[in-house]
Amino acid sequence: MDTSMLHRDAWVEIQLDRIENNIKQIREYLPPSVKFMAAVKADAYGHGDLQVARIALKAGADALAVSILSEALYLRKNGIKAPILVLTPILPSDVNIAIEYDLSVTVFQLSWLKEMRLYKVGKKPLKIHLKMDTGLGRIGISKKEELEAMLPILNKEDIVVEGMYTHFATANREDSTYFNKQLKAFLDDIQWIKSKGLDISIFHCANSAATLKYKDSLLDMVRIGVAMFGIYPSEEIRRTAPVKLQTALSVHSKLLHVKKIKKGSFVGYDTAYQANSDEWIATVPIGYADGWFRCFQGFHVLVDGQKMPIIGKICMDQFMIRLPKKYPTGTPVVLIGKDGDNEITLEDLAKHINSVPQEIPSMITYRVPKVYYYNHEIVEVLTERSWSPSQYPLSKVNVNIK
Ligand SMILES: Cc1ncc(COP(=O)(O)O)c(C=O)c1O
């Protein structure tokens, strides 16, 4: 990879055609009446929200989900016209922004509804999806009385209740007991709200795991995150899923500095590594401020198709590895992805840090350029990203996918 246009030797590669194929396969598996909502929150789990939104819509997604208002506004300001649901409640004082940009918002508190109406101006109604807490214990209406108390406001003309949804805590687990309890609770909620005469058109609950494992949870729409990126929600689902997913993201660098150190020499902060013999050591220019965390210490990267151990403590911008022999500076390093016969997967790294695979790309920071491929051709390069949605991206080369 010619990195001169990236301004640094550390970058992420994203294969958009794989995301497209993953979505198409799930789409084909779903009954045609079931809508596909692509979860592009948190910069599409680090894959680039705008790029993933575009390819998802091209692949047949009907709607998008983001977490916070600024994520939705960024998509709208960049020409995304598809329905967008904001999953984390917005501030009541932002109600007019949501209406202006035609966003649907999540509601689960009577107090929020009352406060929102103090700010709302104009006749255009606010589109909402009611969030039920059927057992995740995060946000949502957990008692019928709370929902009952909201009914008088939900029936007002300034609100359209488009949807009602819940989120599962254990859809990726082998044991279905808790999942079934949550699904039953949600189906009861649906019956109850229908009996109250509220006209809601989209009931939804299934994330990637539920979609790939439990057909009875598909309802009117599924909300898919990890599966779009080729991440299986569990090993069991990898074995049994009705689709064959491909990972879309890899992370790359190049050796910045290679040197031979003497037996007994120390490497890195806190002298955390001491050489057992005379050793070849290399520095890789990516660190925890890029999302390559200290907890990856003790893991490895791939150089020349072989596993090279990370030694010492990972620094803010660099880390060190041990090599079996001298390699020239500029030699490619694979941090996530394939190199020869070896591969480092998000699952491998997640196991090392006792987390879930999606945490790893989600934490890659704006400093790391993103190179987008479509059928092996570079179609877009993002070299810098500001935290402020209005300025993002600061600099990019954009070749549209035909
Ligand atoms: C409310 C909600 N729906 C859908 C999703 C997508 O889940 P997944 O990435 O497991 O498909 C998430 C992600 O955590 C979520 O919070």
The ligand as an ORCA input file, in Angstrom:
! r2SCAN-3c Opt
* xyz 0 1
  C     -30.963     -0.991     20.557
  C     -30.024     -1.731     19.664
  N     -30.513     -2.338     18.587
  C     -29.718     -3.027     17.731
  C     -28.358     -3.129     17.962
  C     -27.499     -3.938     17.010
  O     -27.028     -5.076     17.675
  P     -25.992     -6.078     16.969
  O     -24.774     -5.279     16.681
  O     -25.768     -7.133     17.989
  O     -26.678     -6.573     15.746
  C     -27.816     -2.518     19.089
  C     -26.381     -2.642     19.367
  O     -25.919     -2.812     20.435
  C     -28.668     -1.789     19.962
  O     -28.189     -1.188     21.056
*
